[in-house]
Amino acid sequence: MRGLRGARSARGLPPRSDGMRHPVRILVASLLLGGLAGCHREEARAPAEASPPTAARPAPGALAFVEGLVGRYPREVRLLETPPLSTRLQALLGDRYELLGPNLEVQGPISEQNGVVYVTGNKEHAGGSDAAIVVIDVPGDSLHVWLLVSGSLQEYREKAVDRPLPEEVQNLLASWGQHP
């Protein structure tokens, strides 16, 4: 404001009194606020777009990220260490989780058949006695794991799913003496 007073004085005009400045400020402020309030009311009355609400769209399962990893190796992408898969595997296997990594030392690539993503592997130099299969049912958002430990097969499931197992998994289970 000092700059304006100086400019009025330089032009030979007397400085404005405070009584003259405040009504102008009040008028400008009320016009601005009234204009903004009018815009806000118009936006509130505008019809909504014809897009469906977010809640109506099905959310992808928590395990859907694995579909983008098909063809890569679990070790390369740290699959077994990536949440939420890692936390769900730990909850499913409990203290047996520590056997999963070693039983997948020699591993195949992350594979997929009919929406089911899977990983197979075995312990180095112990393929016939120590191995593992991890099946990730992406549409059913469910895990299914087989651990072959010292020749003894143990099966772990989050929930029962009627989806057929991939052929490679069926063949591997058959070779272990388990009929899928």
C-alpha positions in Angstrom: 0.0 0.0 0.0 2.9 2.4 0.6 3.9 2.1 -3.0 0.4 3.2 -4.1 0.3 6.2 -1.7 3.7 7.2 -3.1 2.4 6.9 -6.7 -0.6 9.1 -5.9 1.6 11.7 -4.3 4.0 11.6 -7.3 1.0 12.3 -9.6 -0.1 15.2 -7.5 -3.1 13.4 -6.0 -3.8 13.5 -2.3 -3.5 10.1 -0.5 -6.8 8.3 0.1 -8.0 8.1 3.6 -8.7 4.7 5.3 -12.4 5.4 5.1 -12.3 5.3 1.3 -10.1 2.2 0.9 -12.1 -0.2 3.1 -15.4 0.0 1.3 -13.7 -0.7 -2.0 -11.9 -3.7 -0.5 -15.2 -5.0 1.0 -17.0 -4.5 -2.3 -14.3 -6.4 -4.2 -14.1 -9.2 -1.7 -17.9 -9.6 -1.6 -18.0 -9.7 -5.4 -15.2 -12.3 -5.5 -16.8 -14.5 -2.8 -20.2 -14.2 -4.3 -18.8 -15.2 -7.7 -17.0 -18.2 -6.2 -20.1 -19.2 -4.3 -22.1 -19.1 -7.5 -19.6 -21.3 -9.3 -19.7 -23.7 -6.4 -23.5 -23.9 -6.5 -23.5 -24.5 -10.3 -21.0 -27.4 -9.9 -23.2 -28.9 -7.2 -26.2 -28.9 -9.6 -24.3 -30.3 -12.6 -25.3 -33.9 -13.4 -22.9 -36.6 -12.6 -21.0 -38.4 -15.4 -22.4 -41.7 -16.6 -19.4 -43.7 -15.2 -20.1 -46.5 -12.8 -19.1 -45.9 -9.2 -15.7 -47.3 -8.1 -17.4 -49.8 -5.7 -19.3 -51.4 -8.6 -16.0 -52.3 -10.5 -14.5 -55.6 -9.3 -11.2 -55.1 -7.6 -8.4 -57.3 -8.8 -7.2 -59.9 -6.2 -4.2 -59.2 -4.1 -2.3 -61.8 -6.0 -3.0 -60.5 -9.5 0.5 -58.9 -9.7 2.0 -62.3 -10.4 0.4 -62.4 -13.8 2.8 -59.8 -15.0 5.8 -61.9 -13.9 5.0 -65.0 -16.0 8.1 -66.2 -17.9 10.5 -64.7 -15.4 12.3 -66.7 -12.6 11.0 -66.4 -9.0 14.5 -65.7 -7.7 15.0 -63.0 -10.3 11.9 -61.1 -9.2 12.2 -62.1 -5.5 8.7 -63.6 -5.8 8.7 -65.5 -2.5 9.8 -62.3 -0.7 7.2 -60.0 -2.2 4.1 -59.1 -0.1 1.3 -60.0 0.0 2.4 -63.3 -1.4 5.2 -63.7 1.1 3.0 -62.9 4.1 0.2 -65.3 2.9 2.7 -68.1 2.3 4.1 -67.6 5.8 0.6 -67.7 7.3 -0.3 -70.8 5.2 2.9 -72.8 5.9 3.8 -71.7 9.4 7.1 -73.0 10.5 7.3 -75.0 7.2 7.8 -71.8 5.3 11.5 -72.0 5.9 11.6 -75.2 3.8 10.0 -73.5 0.7 13.0 -71.5 -0.4 15.5 -74.4 -0.3 13.0 -76.7 -2.0 12.8 -74.2 -4.8 16.6 -73.8 -5.3 16.5 -75.3 -8.8 13.4 -73.6 -10.2 11.5 -73.3 -13.4 10.1 -70.0 -14.6 6.9 -68.6 -13.3 4.2 -70.2 -15.5 0.5 -69.8 -16.2 -2.3 -72.0 -17.5 -6.0 -70.9 -17.4 -5.5 -68.1 -14.9 -3.5 -70.3 -12.5 0.1 -69.1 -12.0 2.6 -71.6 -10.7 6.2 -72.3 -9.7 7.9 -75.6 -9.5 11.3 -76.6 -8.2 13.5 -78.8 -6.1 16.3 -78.8 -3.7 19.7 -79.0 -5.4 20.8 -82.6 -5.8 17.6 -83.8 -4.1 15.0 -83.6 -6.8 13.4 -86.9 -5.9 13.1 -86.3 -2.2 12.8 -82.5 -1.6 10.8 -80.2 -3.9 8.0 -77.8 -3.9 5.1 -76.5 -6.0 3.4 -73.2 -5.4 0.1 -72.6 -7.2 -1.5 -69.2 -7.2 -5.1 -69.2 -8.3 -5.4 -65.6 -9.4 -9.2 -65.5 -10.2 -9.9 -67.4 -6.9 -7.3 -65.3 -5.0 -6.0 -68.5 -3.3 -2.8 -70.3 -2.7 -2.1 -74.0 -2.9 1.3 -75.4 -1.9 2.9 -78.9 -2.0 6.1 -79.5 -0.1 8.0 -82.7 -0.7 10.3 -83.1 2.3 12.5 -86.2 2.6 10.2 -88.0 0.3 7.1 -87.1 2.4 4.5 -84.9 0.6 2.5 -82.3 2.5 -0.3 -80.2 1.0 -1.4 -76.8 2.1 -4.4 -74.8 0.8 -5.9 -71.5 1.8 -9.3 -72.7 0.5 -10.8 -75.3 -1.6 -11.1 -74.3 -5.3 -12.6 -76.3 -8.1 -10.3 -74.9 -10.7 -8.2 -77.6 -12.5 -4.5 -77.7 -11.9 -2.1 -76.9 -14.7 -0.9 -80.0 -16.6 2.7 -79.6 -15.5 1.6 -79.6 -11.8 -0.6 -82.6 -12.3 2.3 -84.5 -14.0 4.8 -83.5 -11.2 2.3 -84.6 -8.5 1.8 -87.9 -10.3 5.5 -88.5 -10.4 5.6 -88.0 -6.6 2.9 -90.6 -6.2 0.2 -88.1 -5.5 -2.9 -88.2 -7.7 -4.3 -84.7 -8.1 
